């Protein structure tokens, strides 16, 4: 059964740990993340970008796969299925398809429009019992073709969106999606503290979890971050394990070309990476 992310994030905020959002791209990724969450007794959020949703044949297919897997694998830890960086139309489509959590990203819109669209979704999600993530101040890096530079959000704008009653707030604090450049200045804890002072108990979300040093991750959690998104790091270990398997010629031995064998090392690599992240975030044993 899918659940809203609300309870898991409130618990994380109070317990000073964070729940990981791990993005899924196919069956292998979903299975690897769900099994690891169960093994680590950790709550988990499965993130689906609009691009990944399209790739996996639409949101209804994703919901069917995830629900079927939770059932077949005997998953008992809390699992939220979350739209990542959704447009207003995407949010509506995921609500209709049966997602349990939605992110509406209006950070690139004029603030008034972001405010109005978030307001409309707060009311809908509230009635349906879904969790809602909003974003203020674009996160840097590339997200489905949109490139930003690691901006910092305006704490006053954060307060206005938080006061609408969203479940969680993603605010730019110098973080970026994808690999961090060598000259990256690090997270702006000053901005994070200013936002926290304005939004109070609102669980905060850190996007672009790949490549932020562990000590900065832990400090961000101590300052109110309750959800951390990881995607690129899983992609990189999956790619590396697949490359090694093929370069070692294992796909040419016996039935090594069988996709189940070909993708197995990547699958195991994702499991190991997700476990490592859950340990850093402090969510192990918290289901």
ABEGO torsion letter per residue (X at the ends): XBBBAAAAAAAAAAAGBBBBBBBBABAAAAAAAAAAAAAAGBBBBBBBBAAAAAAAGEAAAAAAAAAAAAAAAGBABBBBBBBBGBBAAAAAAAAAAGBABBBBBAAABBAAAAAAAAAAAAAAAAAAGBBBBBBBEBBBEBBGGBBBAGBBBBAAAAAAAAAAGBABBBBBAGBBBEBBBAABAEBBAAAAAAAAAAAEABBBBBBGABGBBAAAAAAAAAAGBABBBBAAAAAAAAAAAAAAAAAAGAAABEAAABAAAAAAAAAAAAAAAAAAAAAAAGABGAX
